[in-house]
Each structure stands twice: as C-alpha cells, then as structure tokens.
Amino acid sequence: MPIAKKLHSHLSHHKVSFEVVEHKKVFTAYDLAQTLGASLDQIAKSLLVRVEFPAVQKKKPGYYVVVLPASYRLDLLKLMKALKAAAVKLAPEKVMKKLDIEPGALTPFGSMRGLGVVVDKGLLKMKDVFVGAESFTESLRMKAKDLVKVEQPTLASIGKKSALKLQKKMKKIVKKIKKLVKKSKKR
C-alpha cells in the first residue's frame, strides 16, 4: 500500500529520500519498535499538543506536533519553556479528528497542516529514524537531519529518558524471523 499522496508529495517537494516500511498493524511507538526489531531511540514518537501563549506575545493559541524518541517521555514544563508559552497540554482525540488526523497515526510533518513542529534534540543522536506515515501499517525510514530540513522545527530538549525497555525475548524472536525471511528469499 503506497503512502498518502499528500505526504509523498510533501517529501518529494523537499527532495528528501525515504523508505516506506510495511509492517503489521501497530498503534504505539513501542509496538512499532518491537515489530521492526529497532531500538526505542530510533522510533520518532509524534504527539499533538495545544499551546497557549502569554497575552504580551500577541500570538494566538494553536496546535503543535511534538516529536521525540519513543524512549523519552514528554516534559510539558520543558516544552512550555522552549515555546515561551503560558500553557501546554496534550490535545484530545476529538481535536485530532477535526484536523483530519487519525488518532494514533500522527506524522511528524506538521507543516503539511500548517502546524508548528518541535523536535527533541535527543532524536538527532540517531542517523536514521522511523517516523509515522499516517498509517497503522506503514512507517517511513529517513535521516533525522532530513526531518529537520523539511520541517524547520523548534529544536529543544523537551523529553526525559524513560525506563521503558523492549522485551529482550521479543527482540530475539524478531531477529530469528528476519533470518528466516532472508533465507527463504535466497531460495
């Protein structure tokens, strides 16, 4: 299944190379890492937040896409400081639906919808990252620096490293499956 035309056009316009990665249906960044056998640091988690600014800034409240490694937890206070905001909160699913975003399938390319984007600096430690493709069965593999090139986001340290770890048993199973698939393709 090809990725959404709007997303493909957006990335092509910016002359960014990417690979479409098909996988089983997943709803979380953690499940995606388990499925792909990737580390949580390689998975870009995208969240939608509502930001309200102080009256002196004369900026209207709005929505931002926040992107951080799946191994991190969003620190709303750090995000508030990075954006010089008066208040920040996660957007409810009904808002996502109004913005024509399938809850759980948010892509980090907020500029496609006129949304601001904030990327945690921790994501830039990885050369390649997996990002959402507005699908539960497809993701994109691309260079982290290309994500920054396309979105021109606010870069800040807005996350805290989580204690969440992938199941080692599952990692071994995924590796065995990959080996079996490679062997079957050689035949």
C-alpha positions as CSV (number, residue, x, y, z in Angstrom):
1,M,0.0,0.0,0.0
2,P,1.5,3.3,-1.0
3,I,1.8,6.2,1.5
4,A,-0.6,9.1,1.3
5,K,-0.1,11.2,-1.8
6,K,0.0,14.4,0.2
7,L,2.8,13.1,2.3
8,H,4.7,11.7,-0.7
9,S,4.4,15.0,-2.5
10,H,5.5,16.9,0.6
11,L,8.7,14.9,1.0
12,S,9.4,14.9,-2.8
13,H,9.0,18.6,-2.9
14,H,11.8,18.9,-0.3
15,K,13.9,16.4,-2.2
16,V,14.2,14.1,0.8
17,S,14.9,10.4,0.4
18,F,12.9,7.9,2.5
19,E,12.0,4.3,2.5
20,V,8.4,3.0,3.1
21,V,8.5,0.2,5.7
22,E,5.4,-2.0,5.7
23,H,4.7,-3.8,9.0
24,K,1.9,-5.5,10.9
25,K,-0.8,-3.2,12.3
26,V,0.6,-1.3,15.4
27,F,-0.9,1.5,17.4
28,T,2.1,2.6,19.6
29,A,5.7,3.6,19.1
30,Y,6.7,0.8,21.5
31,D,4.8,-1.8,19.4
32,L,6.5,-0.4,16.3
33,A,9.9,-0.8,17.8
34,Q,9.1,-4.4,18.9
35,T,7.7,-5.2,15.4
36,L,10.7,-3.8,13.5
37,G,13.3,-5.0,15.9
38,A,14.5,-1.4,16.2
39,S,15.6,0.4,19.4
40,L,13.2,2.8,21.0
41,D,15.7,5.6,20.3
42,Q,15.2,5.0,16.5
43,I,11.4,5.5,16.6
44,A,10.1,9.0,16.4
45,K,7.0,9.4,18.5
46,S,4.7,12.3,17.4
47,L,2.2,13.9,19.8
48,L,-0.2,16.7,19.2
49,V,-0.3,19.5,21.8
50,R,-2.3,22.7,22.3
51,V,-0.2,25.7,23.2
52,E,-1.4,29.0,24.7
53,F,0.8,32.0,24.7
54,P,1.0,34.9,27.1
55,A,-1.1,37.9,26.1
56,V,2.1,40.1,25.7
57,Q,3.3,37.8,22.8
58,K,0.1,38.5,20.9
59,K,0.2,35.0,19.4
60,K,-3.0,33.0,19.0
61,P,-3.3,29.6,20.8
62,G,-2.6,26.8,18.4
63,Y,-1.6,23.2,17.9
64,Y,2.0,21.8,17.6
65,V,3.3,18.5,16.6
66,V,5.9,17.4,19.2
67,V,8.4,14.8,18.0
68,L,10.7,12.8,20.3
69,P,12.4,9.4,20.6
70,A,10.0,6.7,21.8
71,S,12.4,6.1,24.6
72,Y,11.6,9.6,26.0
73,R,8.6,10.9,27.9
74,L,7.4,14.4,27.1
75,D,8.1,17.0,29.8
76,L,5.4,19.6,29.4
77,L,7.2,22.2,31.6
78,K,10.3,22.0,29.3
79,L,8.1,22.3,26.3
80,M,6.4,25.3,27.8
81,K,9.7,27.0,28.4
82,A,11.0,26.1,24.9
83,L,8.0,27.7,23.3
84,K,7.8,30.6,25.9
85,A,4.1,29.5,26.3
86,A,1.7,30.2,29.1
87,A,0.2,26.7,29.0
88,V,0.7,23.4,27.1
89,K,-1.5,20.3,27.2
90,L,-1.9,17.2,25.1
91,A,-4.7,17.6,22.5
92,P,-7.7,15.3,22.9
93,E,-8.6,12.8,20.1
94,K,-11.7,14.8,19.0
95,V,-9.3,17.7,18.1
96,M,-7.2,15.3,16.0
97,K,-10.4,14.2,14.1
98,K,-11.3,17.9,13.5
99,L,-7.8,18.4,12.0
100,D,-8.4,15.2,9.8
101,I,-5.7,13.3,11.7
102,E,-6.4,9.6,12.6
103,P,-5.7,9.3,16.3
104,G,-2.6,7.2,16.7
105,A,-1.4,7.8,13.2
106,L,0.1,11.3,13.5
107,T,3.0,12.0,11.3
108,P,5.8,14.4,12.4
109,F,5.2,16.6,9.3
110,G,3.0,19.2,10.9
111,S,3.9,21.8,8.2
112,M,1.6,19.8,5.9
113,R,-1.3,21.0,8.0
114,G,0.1,24.4,9.0
115,L,1.1,23.2,12.4
116,G,4.2,24.2,14.3
117,V,6.7,21.4,15.0
118,V,9.0,20.9,18.0
119,V,11.7,18.2,17.8
120,D,13.6,16.9,20.8
121,K,17.3,17.2,20.3
122,G,17.7,13.5,21.5
123,L,16.2,12.4,18.2
124,L,19.2,13.9,16.4
125,K,21.6,11.4,18.0
126,M,20.3,8.8,15.6
127,K,21.3,8.8,12.0
128,D,18.2,7.1,10.7
129,V,14.8,7.2,12.3
130,F,11.4,5.6,11.7
131,V,8.5,8.1,11.5
132,G,4.8,7.8,11.2
133,A,3.3,7.8,7.7
134,E,-0.3,8.5,8.7
135,S,-0.9,4.7,8.7
136,F,-1.0,1.9,11.2
137,T,0.7,-0.5,8.8
138,E,3.4,1.7,7.2
139,S,6.2,3.9,8.5
140,L,9.0,5.8,6.9
141,R,12.7,5.3,7.4
142,M,14.6,8.5,6.9
143,K,17.6,10.5,8.1
144,A,16.8,12.5,11.3
145,K,18.6,15.5,9.7
146,D,16.2,15.3,6.7
147,L,13.2,15.6,9.1
148,V,14.7,18.8,10.5
149,K,15.4,20.0,6.9
150,V,11.8,19.5,5.9
151,E,10.1,20.8,9.0
152,Q,12.4,23.6,10.2
153,P,11.2,22.8,13.7
154,T,12.0,24.4,17.1
155,L,14.8,22.2,18.4
156,A,14.8,21.8,22.2
157,S,15.4,19.3,25.0
158,I,11.8,18.6,25.9
159,G,11.9,15.0,27.0
160,K,13.0,12.8,29.8
161,K,14.6,9.4,29.2
162,S,12.1,6.7,30.2
163,A,12.9,3.5,32.0
164,L,10.8,1.7,29.3
165,K,12.8,-1.2,27.7
166,L,11.9,-3.5,24.8
167,Q,11.3,-7.1,25.8
168,K,14.6,-9.0,25.1
169,K,12.8,-12.2,24.3
170,M,10.8,-10.4,21.6
171,K,14.0,-8.9,20.1
172,K,15.4,-12.5,19.7
173,I,12.2,-13.7,18.1
174,V,12.2,-10.8,15.6
175,K,15.9,-11.5,14.7
176,K,15.1,-15.1,14.1
177,I,12.1,-14.3,11.9
178,K,14.3,-11.8,9.9
179,K,16.9,-14.5,9.3
180,L,14.3,-17.0,8.2
181,V,12.8,-14.5,5.8
182,K,16.3,-13.7,4.3
183,K,16.9,-17.5,3.9
184,S,13.6,-18.0,2.2
185,K,14.2,-15.1,-0.3
186,K,17.6,-16.6,-1.3
187,R,15.9,-19.9,-2.3
